[in-house]
Amino acid sequence: MCVKTNFYRCCPLSCAGGSSKYASTDGNEQNSTISKVSVASVPPTPRSEGEILQSPNLKNFTFSELKMATRNFRPDSVLGEGGFGSVFKGWIDEQSFAAARPGTGVVIAVKRLNLESFQGHKEWLAEVNYLGQLYHPHLVKLIGFCSEDEHRLLVYEFMPRGSLENHLFRRGSYFQPLSWNLRLKVALGAAKGLAFLHSAETKVIYRDFKTSNILLDSNYNAKLSDFGLAKDGPTGDKSHVSTRVMGTYGYAAPEYLATGHLTARSDVYSFGVVLLEMLSGRRAVDKNRPSGEHNLVEWAKPYLANKRKIFRILDNRLEGQYSLEGAHKASNLALRCLSTEAKFRPTMTEVVTALEQLQDCKEPEITNNPSDGMKHRRRSADDVRNEKPPIATPYPLSADDARKEKPVIFCLFTERRLCQERKAHYCYCLSKAISFPTIYLVEKDMEELDINCFCFYLNIWQAAWQ
């Protein structure tokens, strides 16, 4: 749920795709850079409503055609709802675009606006304006529109996996947790979409980048939707666009909130918020969290730069199935995007490059140098059980007793069941243990642990050696 304020337009399109009953599986993203993406040349953005509605790339539907395509806008065809109105599922013929019987032809998503204000019409027109001119694999395809009497509708390609918001925050069999690889794939796809908008040929500032506006196709390819708040970027020697502050609470860049000055780096900040949501599984703003954790960015920032502490913010539904190096690099990228000063944020092209490198990130090299604090060796279960532990530490262990152990060294054997019990997110060492059967923990690492977790690990260790 989005939080409304006096300055923000909230939840324009929660889902232009549908709630689909699919399990999350890893997908593969094409490893292409922004410069390699083929796009149509972008004509100058038309200004008048007449020019916009004469776009040769869009089908001008009649209201009766869309009424038939959606079976008279039946309630059971609703895919999503919001302040803009409702999105309905429909079917059209692939060649003629005429209404088709359910289950035949091409599936579409029809967004029907509630035109209760002039602002609603402006946003509808902006959507037709931008998506009628721009084409990119990571922008949702606008098929056509309807402007008949008081009716204002938009017709999109259907996105069967729905929104990223649903996959991150909704629970239930319809939306399974996204794996680490899928989260990277979605982040990269969305980043490519933003980078295209910011490119020299396009120069568009999205202004409303958030999880509900990132839609997923059947292969989890991310596409940006809802361009109602998009603005042309600065031209000539101008450094920014001055505009009224609009957007969604929790995602807007601080300098935009303070001054109304909008730049491409404002979108980069919003991307950082979304990336942080993907890493943590938490909403940008959640009043149901404990005090001090309502605002995700404020709560998470102190952990992002600390290699030992970033695991405290990672989504426990990832169950530790990620590269440790990758988790650190992704957190560092989010931190850079969230820089308070816009000039220190990367460009979206740089973000794309970083995410492409992150997709190829492997586990760090394993070494057995005893002088290092925490090292790992790949061992079988029998190897671990047959090895003599360095020091046997009794359990239970009080906090005071634990602090007196110098040095504290123990061997921890874990199984996948620990992931299922959602213990992986508590600290750095267990995340390591999931990837490697044997883990050595020394005194300096113990200082970073919650003492209850430390005692829990000792209990697991003892059970493994009995």
N, C-alpha and C positions, 0 to 999 in steps of 0.2 A: 504494500500500500504506500502510495506517495503522500508526503506531507505538504499540505497547501499553505502558502503564505501570501501576503499581499503582493509579492513581487514575482511569483512564479506561476507559469503555466504548468499544469500537472497532468502526467499520464496521457499523452495524446493518442497513443496507440499501443496498448499492452501486448496485442498479439494479432498480427496480420496473417499468422499461420494458425494451425489448430492444435488442440491438445491431443497428441497422438500417443498411442500405447506402444512405445518402443523402448527397448532396453538400450543402455548406452554401450556402444562398442567403439573401439578405436578406429579413427578414419585417417586417411592420408591427405595431406594438403600439398598442392602443387608448389614446388619450391622455386617460385618465380619472384623476381624483384619487381618493384613498382615500374621500372622503366620497361620491363618486358611485357606488361599487360597491354593487350590491344584494346584500344578504345576508339569510339567514333570521335571525330573532331567536334569540339564544343563550340557552337555558334554563340555570338553575343547574347547575353540573357535578355529576352524580350521584356518590355516594361508594361505595355498596355495589356489589359485583360483580353482584348480581341486578338492580339498577336499570340498570347499564351494559348488560348483555346483553339487556335488554328494549327497547332503542332501537327506536322505530318506523321509523327511517330506514334500517335495515340489514336485509339478508336473512340469516337464520340457516340456513346451508347444512349439509347432512349431509356426513359424511366421504366417503361413497360417491358423492355428487353431484360433489364436487370431484375425486375419484379418476377419475371418468369424464370430467370436463371437461378434465383434464390428460393424458388417455390413460395413466392409472396412474402419473402422475409420472415419465414417461419421461425418461431422461437428455438426449435431444435437445430436450426442452421447457424445459430450464433456461435462465433469463434471467440469473441472477446468484446468487452464493453469498457467505456471510459467517458471522460468529460466531453469528448468529441462526438460520441454516439455509439454505434455498434458496428462490428465486423461480422459479415455473414459468409457462409460457405456457399458456393454456387458452381454451376457447370455451363460451359459454352462449347460450341463446335470449334475445333482447332482451325479450320479453314475460314468459315464464314463469320465466326464470333457470335453466331445466333445462339439463343438459349438451347441447352441440351438436357436430356433426361439425366437425373441423378445417376452417377456411376458410369456415365459415358462422356466422351469428349475430354475437355481440359478442365481441371479443378481451378477455381479462382477464389479470391478473397475480396469481398465487396464491402468497402467502408462507407457507411451512410452517416453523413454529418448531421448533427443537431445545430441548425443555424440560428442560435439564439442571440448571437452577437455579430457585429461587424468583424471582430477578430477571427471568428470561426471561418468566415468566408475568405479572409486574407490568408489564413493558414492553408485552406483548401487550394487556393490559387497558387500559393508558393509551392505546394506539393506538385501540382500539375506543371508549374514552371520548371522546376529543377529536374524532376524525374522524367519529364517529357523531352529534355535535352540531353541528359547524361546517361551513359551506359557503362557499366562496369560489373564484373562478375561478383563483386561484393556490395552492390547496391541492389535492393529489391526492385524487380521489374514492374513498372507501371504499365498496364496494358491499355487502359483507357479511363474515361471519366464520363459523368453525366451532369449536365447543367441545364435542367429543364424546369421552368417555373421556379418554385422555391426549393427544388430538390438539388442537392449537391452530393455526388457519390464519386468514389474512386475505385478502380478495378485493378487488383494486383495479381501477380502470380501467387499461387498457394504455397505456403511454407509449412510442410507437414510436421516438422519438429517443434513448431511454435517458437516462443521467445526464450532467450537465454535466462531471463528473470525466472521463468517457470522452472527451468532445470536446476537453477542454483538454490531457489528458496521454497519451492513447493514440495510437499512430501506426498508420497503415494506411489502406486504402481505405474501411473501414467508418466511420471518424471523420475527416472532413475538418476542417481548421482553421476555427474560427468567425471570420467577418468582424467588423470593428469594430462595425458596426451591429447585428449579431446579438448580440454580447456586451453591448451596451447594452440591447437588448431583454430578454435573459435577466436581466441585473442588475435592471432595472426591475420585471420580473414577480416576481422573488424578493423584492424590497424591498416590493412591494405585499402579498405574502403575509405577510411579517413585520409590516408596519404594521397589517394587519387583526388579527393575533394580539395585538398590543400595544394595540389600541384600547380605549376605555373600556368598550365593550359586552362585550369578550371577556376581556381581561387574562390572556393566556397567554404564558408565557416559553418559547420553543422549546428552547433549551439545547443544540441539536446542529446548528447551521447550518453546513453544509459542502457542498462540490461534489457529493459522492456522494448527498446528500439532496435535490438539486435536479434534478428530472426534466423532460424536454422532450417536448411533444407533437409532432405532425407539422408544426406551424407554428412550432416553437421557442418556444412559450409555456411559461414556467417554472412549475412547481408544486412546492411543498414536500411532502416525504414523510417518513415515519418519525417519529412523535410519541411514541416510547417513553420519551424523557427529558423530555418537556414537563411544565411545572409551572404551577399557577395562580399568577398574579402577586400581589403584596402587596395587602392590603385595609386599609380604614380609614386610620389614620394611619401605618401601617407603610411604611418606605421600601424594604424588601427582603425576600426570602425566604431563610431560612437552610437550607441543605441540604448533603448530602454532595457533594463535588466529583466530577462525572462529565462525560464528554464525549469529545472527540477531541483528541489532542495537537496543538498548534499553532493551535487555533482559540479556546480558552477565554480569557476576559478576565483580566488580571492580578489584579484585585481579587477575582474569584471564586476563582481559584487560591489566593490568600493567605488569604482569610477564609471562603469558602463562602457569601458574601453574593451573592445572585442578583437582578438587576434586568433590566428591559427593555434597559438600556444594555449589559448583558453580551452580548445578541444583536447589538447594534449593532457591538460590537467584532468579533464573529465575521463579520458582514457585511463589515467592512473587510478582514478577511483574505481572504475569498472574492473581493472586488472586486480586491484586489491580485493574487490568483492569475489572475484574468481579464485583468488588464492585462499581466502579466509572462509568462504561460504557464508559471509555475513552481509547484511544490507548496509548501504551507505549511511542510512539513518535508521536506528531501531530503538524506539523508546521502551521496548520490552526488555532490553538488556540492563544489567546492573548500572548503577550510577558510575559515570566515568567511561562507559563503553557505548553510550548512545551514538556518538559520532565516530564512524569507523576510522576515518583518516586520523583524527586526533588520538584515538586509542592505539592504533597500530603503528604509527610513525616511529615511536621510540624503539620498536622491535625490528623494524625493517633493515636497519643498518648493522645490526649485531648478528654475526654469523651463528652465534650460539643460541640466540633468542628468537630467531625468525620462526622456528617451529612451533612456538607458542600461539602463533596467529594462523597457522595453516589449517585448512578445513579437515576435521577428523574423518570426514566421509571419503577422503582420499586414501585412507587406511595405509598411509606410509608408502604408497606405491608411486614414488617419484624419485628422480635423481636428486641427490643432495646438492650437488653443484648447481643443478637447474633451479632448485628452489631458492637458493641464495641469489642467483643471477636474476631470476624473475622478481624477487623482492626488491633487489637493488634497482631494477628498471622501474618498478612502480614508484619507488622513492624519488627517483630522478624526475619522473613525470609529475609528481606531486610537489615539486619545489615551489616554495612560496613566491620566489621571483621568477617571472615568466622566462627571462633570458637564459636561465639555467636549465630549463626543460629541453629535452631533445626534440627534434622535429619528428613527425610521424614516419618519414622515410627512414630515419635512424632507428626508430622503434621497430619498424618492420625488419630491418637488418638484424637487430638484437634478437628478435623473436625467432627469426629463421635460424640463427646460430643456436638458440636455445633448444629448438626442436632436435638438433643434432647432438645435444649435450649428453654425454655418457657419464657413468659413475667415475669419480676420481680414482686414480691409480692406487692399488692396494699395496701397502708396504708394511714390513715387519720391523722397522727400526725401533728398538726399545726406548730410544731417547725421546721419541715423540709422545705427546700426551695421550692420544687416542688412536689406536691402530687396529686394523682388521685383517683377518685371514679367512678365506673361504674354506669352511670345514664341513664335513658331514656330521649328522647327529651323533653317530657312533664315535667319531673323533672327539667331539666335544665332551661326551659323557666319559670317555676313557682317559681324558687328560686330567692331570692333578691340578686342582685350583691353586693359584698362588697364595691366597690367604682365605681362610674360612671365617666368615663373619657371622655371628649368631643373629637370629631373628626371634622376636621383634627387637628393633633397635631404636632407642629414643633419639631425639634430635641432638641432645648434648653428647650422647655416646657416639653418634655418627660423626660429629665434628671433631672428636678426640682421636679418631682413627687416622694415623699418619704413617705411611700413606694408605689410603683405602683402595685396594685393588681387588676386583672380583671378576669372575667370568660369568657371563649371562647367556643362557641358551633360550631362544624363543621359537615359537611356532606361529603359523598364520592365525591361530585362534586369538592371539593378542591383538591383531588388527581388528578382528570382529568384535572384540571387547572395547574397541575404540580407545586404546591406550597410546596409540602411535603419536598423537598430537601433543603429548605432554612435554616432551623434551627431546633434545638433540640425540641423546644416546639411544633411545628406543627406536627412533627412526633409523639409526645406523644398524641396530640389531636386526631389524626386519630384513635389510638387504644382505647382511652378513651374519651367519649363525653365531660367530664368536665376537664378543666386544670386551675391550679392556677399558676400565674407567679409573682414572687416577684422581688424586686429591683436588687438583684445580678444576676438574670437570664437575666434581661433586658440589662445588660452591654454587653452580648454576642450577642445581636441581631443587625442586620442591621436596622437602624432607619426606613427605608421605609417599611421593613417587619413588624416592630412593629406597625406602623400606619395602615398597611393593616389589621393586626389582630384586632386592635381596631374597625375598620370599620365592620368587620365580627361580632365581639362581639355585637356592637350596633344594627346591623340588626337582630341578634338573639333575642334581648330583646324587640324589638318594637312590 
